[in-house]
């Protein structure tokens, strides 16, 4: 079986370029023109019982499943610098499910929808052998301020919000999508490339480098590690995934200004400069205590296959 990202590339190769939209396939959201200087953002994500969560005794609560189902999609909109507008929900419901369980999942969705004022406008329900939920979300952004993965340039600084690693301890079920932070960035500082950390820092930085046809240098001493990590701290921070923090690049000339403005605007949320973009093709140079090092582990991040 091909890996997840190899399978995506194989499917992409089957689709004629003219049918992939004006910006092509391969970012956190599809980007479509909508007129009036705006772009339409379109994304979807699915959660599957037994793959993304476990229910029942000792498992995830129905409310948390609903919350996360919408949150992961909102995080994609944030990664493009957009504002969410409306969504639909597709459900696969097994016979063992009660109406009360479905309602609890819906309440989890609604808690987040109310907070971000995004409309629930429809969906579909089907019988399934195991539960799944898939949300398709629309958003919008100024056409000139949409942030893609492919804009990083040599000399740009690399930043990450929050702290990384240990999301399995509960953060992946209760995180707040960084929509406000992303809108602040695009309105004031114009990141050159951005992604949300869903598959792990190494893997997601790799997506930016591949799309931008660039390389990077990363200072391991500067990686912001979550307090939830107890063992293999640095490896967890670089590979666990599901942190849903923003990983972005920005012109060096505005780095100091950004850091000062960030502390005033978001005093409780760390922003850390972890490296810089260099010339090259996808390679990451790791440095620790000022010296070039090799990583001592092979794992790069989460993949479904």
FIKOL-929586 format. One record per residue: residue in one letter; residue number from 1; z, y, x of N, C-alpha, C, O in turn. Coordinates in steps of 0.05 Angstrom, whole numbers. Atoms other than C-alpha are relative to their C-alpha. Layout:
! FIKOL-929586
NODE   rest    nr      nup   nnorth    neast     caup   canorth   caeast      cup   cnorth    ceast      oup   onorth    oeast
NODE      A   NUM        Z        Y        X        Z         Y        X        Z        Y        X        Z        Y        X
...
***
This chain:
! FIKOL-929586
NODE   rest    nr      nup   nnorth    neast     caup   canorth   caeast      cup   cnorth    ceast      oup   onorth    oeast
NODE      X     1        0      -24       17        0         0        0        0       25       18       15       27       37
NODE      X     2        0      -26      -14      -17        70       25       26       15       -5       40       10      -25
NODE      X     3      -22      -18        4       39       120       35       -6       20      -21      -29       24      -29
NODE      X     4        3      -20       22       51       173      -18      -21       21        6      -39       27      -10
NODE      X     5       17      -23       -6       15       229       18      -28       -9        7      -48        5        3
NODE      X     6       26       12       -5      -42       184       41      -14       -6      -26      -39       -2      -29
NODE      X     7       11        6       26      -52       163      -31       -9       26      -14      -30       26      -26
NODE      X     8        8      -26       11      -53       236      -53      -27        9       12      -45       18       -2
NODE      X     9       25       -8      -14     -107       251       -1      -23      -17       -9      -46       -7      -12
NODE      X    10       21       17        9     -147       191      -24      -10        8      -28      -34        9      -33
NODE      X    11        7       -9       27     -145       214      -96      -14       27        1      -34       31      -13
NODE      X    12       13      -27       -3     -162       285      -75      -29       -3        8      -46       13       -1
NODE      X    13       28        3      -10     -224       260      -39      -19       -9      -22      -43       -6      -19
NODE      X    14       18        9       22     -250       230     -104       -8       23      -18      -28       21      -33
NODE      X    15        5      -22       19     -248       297     -141      -19       20       13      -13       31       34
NODE      X    16       18      -20      -12     -308       342     -129       13       27        4       30       35      -13
NODE      X    17      -13      -26       -6     -288       409      -98       -2       19      -23       17       35      -28
NODE      X    18        3      -19       22     -315       447     -158       19       -6      -23       23       12      -40
NODE      X    19      -19        7       21     -266       410     -203       29        3        9       47       -3       -6
NODE      X    20      -27       -3      -11     -205       425     -159       12       28       -5       34       34        5
NODE      X    21      -10      -27        3     -198       498     -181       -7       17       23      -15        7       44
NODE      X    22        9      -19      -21     -211       560     -140       15       -3       27        3        4       48
NODE      X    23      -15        3      -25     -156       545      -88        4      -28        9       16      -33       30
NODE      X    24       -1       28       -8     -161       470      -86       27      -13       -6       46        0      -16
NODE      X    25      -24       15        6     -108       416      -92       17       -3       26        6       -5       48
NODE      X    26      -16        5      -24      -48       409      -45       23       19        4       36       19       25
NODE      X    27      -23      -18       -3        5       462      -58       22       -8      -20       19      -28      -34
NODE      X    28      -21        6       18       70       463      -97       -8        3      -29        2      -11      -47
NODE      X    29       11       -4       26       32       489     -158      -30        3        2      -41       11       23
NODE      X    30       28       -9        2      -40       494     -180       -1       29       -6       17       40      -19
NODE      X    31        3      -29        4      -63       566     -179      -27        6      -13      -48       -1       -2
NODE      X    32       24       -6       16     -113       590     -231       -1       29       -7       20       41      -12
NODE      X    33        2      -29        8     -140       660     -246        6        3      -30       -3      -14      -46
NODE      X    34       -6       -5       28     -115       689     -311       -7       28       -9       -2       35      -32
NODE      X    35        8      -26        8     -141       760     -310       22       20        3       46       13        5
NODE      X    36      -20      -21       -2     -106       827     -305       15        0       26       38       10       27
NODE      X    37      -14        1      -26      -89       816     -232       21      -21        2       37      -20       20
NODE      X    38      -20       21        0      -47       755     -249      -13      -27        6      -37      -31        3
NODE      X    39        8       28       -4      -51       682     -229       18      -17      -17       42      -12      -20
NODE      X    40      -15       19       15      -30       624     -272        9      -23       19       -7      -33       34
NODE      X    41      -10       22      -16       15       573     -238        6      -24      -18       16      -21      -40
NODE      X    42       -2       24       17       16       501     -264       11      -23       18       -1      -29       38
NODE      X    43      -12       21      -16       61       445     -239       11      -22      -19       16      -17      -42
NODE      X    44      -12       21       15       89       378     -262       15      -18       18        9      -21       42
NODE      X    45      -16       19      -15      141       328     -239       13      -20      -19       18      -13      -42
NODE      X    46      -11       21       16      169       263     -265       25      -12       12       27      -13       37
NODE      X    47      -23       15       -8      237       228     -261       -1      -27      -14       -4      -28      -38
NODE      X    48        2       27       10      238       153     -269       26      -15        4       37      -15       27
NODE      X    49      -25       16       -3      300       110     -283       -4      -23       20      -24      -37       19
NODE      X    50        1       21      -20      314        63     -226      -14        9       26      -13       -5       46
NODE      X    51       13      -11      -24      273       106     -177       13       26        8       21       30       31
NODE      X    52      -11      -27       -6      300       177     -183       29        2       -8       43       21        0
NODE      X    53      -28       -1        9      367       162     -217        7      -27      -12      -10      -43      -17
NODE      X    54      -11       24       13      411       108     -245       18        8      -22       35       26      -19
NODE      X    55      -17       -6       23      443       110     -314       21      -21       -4       22      -41       10
NODE      X    56      -21       20        7      501        74     -345       26        6       15       30       27       26
NODE      X    57      -26       -3      -13      570        63     -315       -3        7       29      -17       -8       44
NODE      X    58        2       -9      -27      577       101     -250      -26       14        7      -30       21       30
NODE      X    59       26      -13       -5      507       131     -258        0       29       -7       21       42      -10
NODE      X    60        4      -28        6      480       199     -274        3        6      -30       -6      -11      -46
NODE      X    61       -3       -7       28      498       234     -339      -27        8      -12      -44       18        3
NODE      X    62       25       -9       12      442       247     -389       -5       29        3      -28       38        7
NODE      X    63        4      -29       -4      454       322     -385      -10        7       27      -28       24       30
NODE      X    64        9       -6      -27      445       321     -310      -30       -8        4      -44        5       19
NODE      X    65       28        8       -2      379       283     -317      -18       22      -12      -38       29        0
NODE      X    66       16      -21       12      352       336     -365        0       25       17      -21       38       20
NODE      X    67       -1      -24      -16      376       393     -321      -18       -3       24      -34       15       30
NODE      X    68       16        3      -24      343       364     -259      -30       -2       -6      -46        8        9
NODE      X    69       28        3        7      278       347     -295      -14       28       -2      -37       30        7
NODE      X    70       11      -26        1      267       421     -308        3       15       27      -14       29       35
NODE      X    71       -6      -15      -24      299       446     -244      -20       -5       22      -28       13       37
NODE      X    72       19        6      -22      251       409     -197      -27       15       -4      -40       22       15
NODE      X    73       25      -15        6      192       442     -232        3       30        4      -15       43       14
NODE      X    74       -5      -28       -5      224       511     -230        0        6       30       -8       27       38
NODE      X    75       -1       -3      -28      234       501     -156      -29        2       11      -34       17       30
NODE      X    76       28       -2       -8      158       491     -148      -11       28       -6      -25       40       10
NODE      X    77        8      -27        7      146       557     -184       12       20       20       -2       39       29
NODE      X    78      -13      -18      -20      196       591     -137      -15       -1       26      -19       19       39
NODE      X    79       13        3      -26      160       563      -76      -27       15        1      -37       20       23
NODE      X    80       26      -16        0       96       600      -98        6       29       -5      -13       45       -6
NODE      X    81       -7      -28        5      134       665     -111       -5        9      -29      -10       32      -34
NODE      X    82        7       -6       28      123       661     -187       24        2      -19       47        0      -11
NODE      X    83      -19       -2       22      159       669     -253       -7      -21      -21      -30      -21      -30
NODE      X    84        6       20       19      164       610     -301       -3       11      -28       11       31      -35
NODE      X    85        4      -10       27      140       620     -372        4      -20      -22       18      -15      -42
NODE      X    86       -2       20       22      135       556     -414       -5      -28       11      -18      -32       31
NODE      X    87        3       28       -9      138       480     -409       -2      -19      -24        6      -12      -46
NODE      X    88        1       22       19      124       415     -446       14      -24       13       14      -26       38
NODE      X    89      -15       23      -10      163       350     -440      -13      -26      -10      -17      -29      -35
NODE      X    90        9       26        7      135       279     -440       23      -20        5       35      -21       26
NODE      X    91      -22       19       -2      187       224     -454      -11      -28       -2      -28      -34      -18
NODE      X    92        3       29        3      184       149     -443       28      -12       -6       45      -12       11
NODE      X    93      -27        7        9      242       121     -483        2      -30       -7      -13      -40      -24
NODE      X    94       -4       29        6      265        47     -483       16       -4      -25       30       14      -34
NODE      X    95      -14        7       24      294        12     -543       30        4        2       44       11      -17
NODE      X    96      -29       -1       -4      364        12     -513       11       29       -3       35       32       -6
NODE      X    97      -10      -28        1      367        89     -517        7        7      -29       -7       -1      -48
NODE      X    98       -8      -10       26      404       121     -575       -9       29       -3      -14       42       17
NODE      X    99        7      -28        4      385       187     -607       20       19       14       12       41       23
NODE      X   100      -20      -18      -13      450       216     -579       -6        3       29       -2       25       40
NODE      X   101        7       -3      -28      428       201     -508      -23       19        4      -23       35       23
NODE      X   102       24      -17       -2      361       235     -519        9       29       -4        0       47       10
NODE      X   103       -9      -27        5      397       296     -548       16       11       24       14       35       30
NODE      X   104      -15      -10      -23      443       300     -488      -19        8       23      -14       28       36
NODE      X   105       20       -7      -20      383       300     -441      -13       27       -7      -17       44       10
NODE      X   106       12      -25        9      352       355     -483       19       24        4       10       46       11
NODE      X   107      -19      -22       -4      416       396     -478        0        8       30        3       32       36
NODE      X   108        1       -6      -28      412       391     -402      -24       17        7      -23       36       23
NODE      X   109       24      -17       -4      341       418     -404        4       28      -10       -3       47        3
NODE      X   110       -3      -26       13      360       474     -451       19       18       15       16       42       15
NODE      X   111      -19      -16      -15      419       496     -408      -15       17       21       -9       40       25
NODE      X   112       15      -14      -21      371       514     -352      -22       18      -12      -28       39       -1
NODE      X   113       21      -16       12      315       538     -398       11       27      -10       -2       48       -8
NODE      X   114      -12      -25       10      362       589     -430        7       19       24        2       43       22
NODE      X   115       -8      -17      -23      387       613     -362      -24       15       12      -21       39       19
NODE      X   116       24      -12      -12      317       627     -336      -20       11      -22      -41       21      -15
NODE      X   117       16      -11       22      289       647     -405      -29      -11        1      -48        4        0
NODE      X   118       26       13        0      232       597     -403       -3      -17      -25       16      -31      -33
NODE      X   119        3       12       26      203       570     -468       -7      -29        1      -24      -38       17
NODE      X   120        7       28        4      201       497     -489      -19       -1      -23      -11        4      -46
NODE      X   121       20       -4       21      136       494     -528      -13      -26      -10      -33      -24      -25
NODE      X   122       12       25       11      121       420     -541        4      -23       19       21      -22       37
NODE      X   123       -2       23      -16      111       352     -511      -10      -25      -14      -26      -24      -32
NODE      X   124        9       26       11      102       278     -526       22      -20        4       37      -19       24
NODE      X   125      -19       21       -2      146       217     -539      -14      -27       -2      -31      -31      -20
NODE      X   126       12       26        1      127       145     -524       21      -21        6       41      -16       19
NODE      X   127      -17       23       -7      161        77     -521       -6       -9       28      -29       -8       36
NODE      X   128        4        9      -28      172        52     -450       20      -22        7       41      -24       -6
NODE      X   129      -18       21       -8      204        -7     -415       24       11       15       45       -2       15
NODE      X   130      -23      -14      -13      247        40     -373       -4       30       -5      -26       40       -9
NODE      X   131        2      -29        7      264       113     -385      -13       16       22       -9       12       45
NODE      X   132       10      -20      -18      224       168     -354       -3       26      -15       -5       27      -40
NODE      X   133        5      -26       11      216       242     -366      -17       16       19      -12       17       43
NODE      X   134       19      -15      -16      159       286     -342       -4       27      -13      -10       29      -37
NODE      X   135        3      -28        9      156       362     -349      -24       13       13      -28       10       38
NODE      X   136       22      -16      -11       94       404     -341        7       30       -6       12       37      -29
NODE      X   137      -10      -27        2      111       477     -328      -22       21        7      -36       17       27
NODE      X   138       17      -22       -5       70       541     -331       16       23       11       39       27        4
NODE      X   139      -12      -24      -10       85       604     -292      -21       20        6      -45       15        2
NODE      X   140       19      -21       -7       53       668     -270        9       15       25       33       15       31
NODE      X   141       -6      -16      -24       50       712     -208      -22       20        4      -45       16       -6
NODE      X   142       20      -19       -8       14       773     -183      -20      -15       18      -12      -28       37
NODE      X   143       20       15      -15      -52       746     -156        1        6       30       -4      -12       46
NODE      X   144        0       -7      -28      -44       783      -91       26       -8       15       28       -6       39
NODE      X   145      -25        7      -12       27       759      -80        7      -30       -2       29      -38        6
NODE      X   146       -5       28        0       20       684      -92        3      -10       28      -13       -4       46
NODE      X   147       -5       10      -27       49       648      -31       -8      -30        1        2      -46      -15
NODE      X   148        8       27       -3       15       584       -9       11      -12       26       25        2       41
NODE      X   149       -9       13      -25       29       534       47      -17        8       24       -9        4       47
NODE      X   150       20       -2      -22      -32       554       88        0       26       15      -19       31       30
NODE      X   151        2      -27      -12      -15       625      110       15        4       26       14       27       36
NODE      X   152      -15       -5      -24       30       614      170      -18        5       24      -39       -8       28
NODE      X   153       16       -8      -24        5       646      235       17        0       25       41        4       23
NODE      X   154      -16        0      -25       26       640      308       16       26        3        5       48       -1
NODE      X   155      -18      -23       -2       85       686      321       17        5      -24       38       18      -21
NODE      X   156      -17       -2       24      112       682      250       27      -14        5       28      -34       19
NODE      X   157      -26       12       -1      186       666      244        4      -20      -23       -8      -16      -45
NODE      X   158       -6       20       20      211       605      206       28        3      -10       47        4        6
NODE      X   159      -27       -3       12      269       613      157        5      -21      -21      -14      -32      -32
NODE      X   160       -8       18       21      307       568      110       24       12      -14       42       23       -1
NODE      X   161      -23       -9       15      355       587       54       21      -22       -2       15      -46        1
NODE      X   162      -21       19        5      422       554       42        6      -19       23        3      -12       46
NODE      X   163       -7       20      -20      444       491       78      -14      -27       -8      -20      -32      -31
NODE      X   164       16       24        3      410       424       87       16      -26        4       35      -26       20
NODE      X   165      -12       26       -4      430       351       80       21       -6      -21       34       12      -32
NODE      X   166      -22        8       18      477       311       37       -5        5      -30       14        5      -45
NODE      X   167        5       -6       28      442       326      -29        8      -22      -18       14      -18      -42
NODE      X   168       -7       23       16      457       256      -53       29        1      -10       36      -12      -29
NODE      X   169      -28       -3        9      530       277      -59        2       16      -26       24       18      -37
NODE      X   170       -1      -13       26      511       316     -122      -17       24       -2      -25       32      -24
NODE      X   171       16      -25        1      471       378     -103      -26       -4      -14      -35       14      -28
NODE      X   172       27        5       11      405       346     -124        0        0      -31      -21        1      -43
NODE      X   173       -2        0       30      431       343     -196        9       27      -11        9       30      -36
NODE      X   174      -12      -25       11      461       413     -201      -10       25       15        2       46       11
NODE      X   175        9      -23      -15      422       459     -154      -12       21      -18      -21       16      -40
NODE      X   176       12      -22       14      399       527     -176      -27        6       13      -28       14       37
NODE      X   177       26       -6      -11      324       537     -166        0       29       11       10       47       -2
NODE      X   178       -1      -25      -13      313       595     -118      -21       20      -10      -36       32        6
NODE      X   179       20      -19       12      271       637     -166        6       29        7      -12       43       15
NODE      X   180       -7      -28       -6      309       702     -156       -5        6       29      -15       28       36
NODE      X   181        3       -4      -28      308       694      -81      -30        2        8      -38       18       24
NODE      X   182       28       -1       -6      234       679      -79      -14       25      -10      -31       36        4
NODE      X   183       11      -24       11      217       738     -123        8       24       18       -8       42       22
NODE      X   184       -8      -20      -19      257       782      -76      -17        0       25      -26       21       34
NODE      X   185       16        2      -24      219       756      -17      -28       10       -4      -38       26       12
NODE      X   186       28       -8        3      150       766      -46       -3       29       -7      -23       42       -1
NODE      X   187        2      -28        8      165       835      -74        6       19       23       -4       41       24
NODE      X   188       -9      -18      -22      196       862       -9      -12       -7       27      -18       11       43
NODE      X   189        6        8      -28      173       821       51      -25      -18        3      -33      -23       26
NODE      X   190       25       14        0      112       779       33       -1      -23       20      -13      -21       41
NODE      X   191        2       23      -17      123       710       65      -29       -8        4      -45       -5      -14
NODE      X   192       27        9       -5       61       683       98       -5      -28      -10      -28      -36      -16
NODE      X   193        2       27       11       74       611       75       28       -8      -10       48        2        0
NODE      X   194      -26        8       11      129       578       33       -3      -27      -14      -24      -34      -24
NODE      X   195       -2       26       13      150       510        6       30       -4       -8       47        9        5
NODE      X   196      -28        7        5      213       482      -26        6      -26       14      -11      -44       16
NODE      X   197       -7       24      -16      251       429       14        8      -22      -20       31      -25      -27
NODE      X   198       -4       22       19      243       369      -32       -2      -27       14       12      -46        6
NODE      X   199        4       26      -14      220       314       16       13       -1       27       10      -21       41
NODE      X   200      -13       -1      -26      260       335       77      -12       22       17      -36       27       16
NODE      X   201        9      -23      -16      256       393      127      -24       -7       17      -43        7       18
NODE      X   202       22        7      -18      212       356      177      -26       -3      -15      -47        8       -7
NODE      X   203       24        6       15      163       332      125      -12       24      -13      -36       28      -13
NODE      X   204       10      -24       14      159       397       87      -10       21       19      -29       35       14
NODE      X   205       11      -18      -21      151       439      150      -27      -10        9      -46        5       14
NODE      X   206       25       12       -7       96       390      168      -22        7      -20      -45       11      -12
NODE      X   207       20       -8       20       61       407      102      -11       28        5      -35       33        4
NODE      X   208        8      -28       -7       61       481      121      -18        0       25      -39       13       25
NODE      X   209       16        1      -25       35       465      191      -28      -11       -5      -47       -1        6
NODE      X   210       26       12        5      -20       420      166      -18       19      -16      -42       22       -9
NODE      X   211       16      -19       16      -43       470      113       -8       24       16      -30       35       11
NODE      X   212        5      -24      -15      -39       528      162      -15       -5       26      -23       13       40
NODE      X   213       13        8      -26      -70       489      221       15       14       23        3       28       40
NODE      X   214      -18      -13      -20      -12       511      264       20      -20       10       22      -43        0
NODE      X   215      -22       15      -12       46       483      306       25       16       -3       24       39      -12
NODE      X   216      -25      -15        2      119       503      310       19       -8       22       17      -29       35
NODE      X   217      -23        6      -17      180       507      354       25        4      -18       28       24      -32
NODE      X   218      -24        0       17      247       491      320       24       -3       18       25      -21       34
NODE      X   219      -25        1      -15      316       504      349       21      -17      -16       31       -8      -37
NODE      X   220      -18       18       14      360       445      328       28       12       -3       42        6      -22
NODE      X   221      -27      -12        2      424       485      342        2       19      -23       25       26      -31
NODE      X   222       -1      -20       21      405       533      287       -4      -12      -28       -2        2      -48
NODE      X   223        4       13       26      393       482      231       26        3      -16       47       -6       -7
NODE      X   224      -24       -3       16      442       500      175        8      -26      -15       -6      -34      -34
NODE      X   225       -7       26       11      478       435      158       21        2      -22       41       16      -19
NODE      X   226      -19       -1       22      513       424       92       26      -14        7       27      -33       22
NODE      X   227      -26       12       -4      587       408       91        2      -28      -13       20      -43       -7
NODE      X   228        0       26       14      570       348       46       -8      -22       19       -3      -46       13
NODE      X   229        9       20      -19      541       312      106       24       -9       17       38        7       29
NODE      X   230      -23       10      -15      592       266      138       -8      -15       25        6      -14       46
NODE      X   231       10       14      -23      552       222      185      -29        7        5      -43       16      -13
NODE      X   232       28       -6       -7      486       231      221       -8       27      -10      -29       31      -23
NODE      X   233        2      -27       13      493       305      204      -28       12        4      -40       21      -15
NODE      X   234       26      -14       -5      431       333      238      -23      -16      -11      -41       -5      -23
NODE      X   235       21       16       12      387       274      218       -1        3      -30      -23        6      -41
NODE      X   236        0       -4       29      409       282      146      -11       27       -8      -27       29      -27
NODE      X   237       10      -27        6      395       357      147      -30        2        3      -43       17      -11
NODE      X   238       29       -2       -5      325       345      174      -17      -18      -18      -41      -14      -21
NODE      X   239       16       21       13      305       285      132        8       -7      -29       -8      -19      -43
NODE      X   240      -10       10       26      347       275       68      -18        9      -23      -25       -7      -40
NODE      X   241       15      -11       22      306       320       23       17        6      -24       41        3      -24
NODE      X   242      -13       -8       25      322       343      -48       21       21        4       40       23      -12
NODE      X   243      -17      -23       -3      357       404      -21      -10       23      -17        6       39      -27
NODE      X   244       13      -21       16      308       449      -59        7       28        8        9       46       -8
NODE      X   245       -2      -27      -12      319       507      -12      -28        9        7      -47       -7        8
NODE      X   246       25      -11       -7      263       553        7       -4       -1       31       14        7       46
NODE      X   247        8        1      -28      229       541       74      -25       17        2      -46       11      -10
NODE      X   248       23      -18        0      182       598       92       -4       13       28       14       12       45
NODE      X   249        7      -14      -25      148       636      148       -6       29       -7      -14       36      -29
NODE      X   250        3      -28        6      144       711      155       -6       14       27        2        5       48
NODE      X   251        7      -14      -24      117       762      204       24        8       16       45       17        5
NODE      X   252      -22       -7      -18      162       774      264        9       29       -3       33       35        0
NODE      X   253       -6      -28        0      159       849      255       20        8      -23       32       29      -22
NODE      X   254      -18       -7       22      199       846      190       25      -18        0       41      -17      -19
NODE      X   255      -22       19        0      249       791      210       28       13       -1       44        6      -18
NODE      X   256      -26      -13        0      308       836      227        6       15      -26       28       14      -36
NODE      X   257       -3      -14       25      297       879      166        6      -19      -23       23      -13      -40
NODE      X   258       -5       20       20      294       817      122       29      -10        1       43      -12      -19
NODE      X   259      -27       11       -3      360       790      150       21       19      -10       40       11      -23
NODE      X   260      -19      -20       10      397       855      136       -1        3      -30       20        4      -43
NODE      X   261        3       -3       29      368       862       66       11      -24      -15       22      -22      -36
NODE      X   262       -9       25       13      384       789       50       30        0       -2       41       -8      -23
NODE      X   263      -29        1        0      457       796       68       11       19      -22       32       13      -34
NODE      X   264       -9      -18       21      463       855       20       -6      -11      -28       10       -9      -46
NODE      X   265       10        9       26      424       822      -37       13      -27       -7       21      -31      -31
NODE      X   266      -10       27        5      450       750      -30       22       -7       20       19      -24       37
NODE      X   267      -21        4      -20      516       753        8       12      -28        2       24      -35       22
NODE      X   268      -12       26        0      537       683      -12      -19      -22        8      -12      -45       10
NODE      X   269       20       21       -6      473       647        6      -11        5       28      -23       26       34
NODE      X   270       10       -4      -27      457       637       80      -30        1        2      -44      -12      -14
NODE      X   271       28        0       -7      389       653      108       -1       -3       30       11       13       45
NODE      X   272       -1        7      -28      375       622      176      -28       -1       12      -46      -14        2
NODE      X   273       25        3      -15      319       633      225        3      -24       19       21      -25       35
NODE      X   274       -3       26      -14      306       564      254      -22       -4       21      -21      -23       36
NODE      X   275       21        4      -20      243       574      296      -23       19       -4      -20       40      -16
NODE      X   276       24      -17        2      173       602      301      -25      -16       -1      -25      -39        9
NODE      X   277       26       13        1      101       584      288      -14        5       27      -13       27       39
NODE      X   278       15       -2      -25       57       570      349      -28      -10       -5      -35      -21      -26
NODE      X   279       27       11        2      -15       554      362        1      -30        4       17      -40       19
NODE      X   280        1       29       -3      -33       481      355       -9      -12      -26      -18        1      -45
NODE      X   281        8       14       24      -46       428      303       22      -19       -9       21      -43       -3
NODE      X   282      -20       16       13       16       403      267       24       -9       17       43      -18        5
NODE      X   283      -22       10      -17       61       388      327       25       18       -3       22       42       -6
NODE      X   284      -25      -15        0      134       409      325       14       -5       27       20      -27       35
NODE      X   285      -16        1      -25      170       425      391       29        4       -8       36       25      -19
NODE      X   286      -28       -2        6      244       412      384       15        9       25       10        0       47
NODE      X   287      -16      -10      -22      293       450      427       30       -1       -7       38        4      -30
NODE      X   288      -29        1        4      368       442      435       14       10       25        8        2       48
NODE      X   289      -14      -13      -23      414       484      479      -20       11       20      -16        9       44
NODE      X   290       20      -13      -17      352       519      505      -19      -19       14      -37       -9       28
NODE      X   291       17       19      -14      318       455      528      -17      -15      -20       -9      -20      -43
NODE      X   292       18       16       16      259       417      500       11      -29       -2       17      -41       18
NODE      X   293      -10       27        4      282       350      469      -18      -16      -18      -35       -5      -32
NODE      X   294       13       18       19      256       290      431       20       -8      -21       44      -12      -15
NODE      X   295      -18        9       20      285       270      365        6      -30        5      -11      -45       14
NODE      X   296       -9       27       -5      324       205      369       -2      -18      -24        8      -40      -24
NODE      X   297        5       16       23      303       180      301      -29        3       -9      -42       23       -2
NODE      X   298       28        0        8      236       164      269       -5       10      -28      -27       19      -35
NODE      X   299        4       -8       28      248       180      196       -7       29       -1        5       46       12
NODE      X   300        9      -27        3      213       243      174        8       12      -28       10       37      -30
NODE      X   301       -7      -11       26      234       249      101       -5      -21      -22      -11      -44      -16
NODE      X   302        3       18       22      228       218       32      -29       -4       -7      -45       15       -7
NODE      X   303       26        6       11      165       183        7        4      -22      -20       21      -39      -17
NODE      X   304       -3       20       22      155       141      -56      -10      -27        8       -2      -47       -4
NODE      X   305       11       27       -7      117        85      -20        4       -5       30       -3      -26       40
***
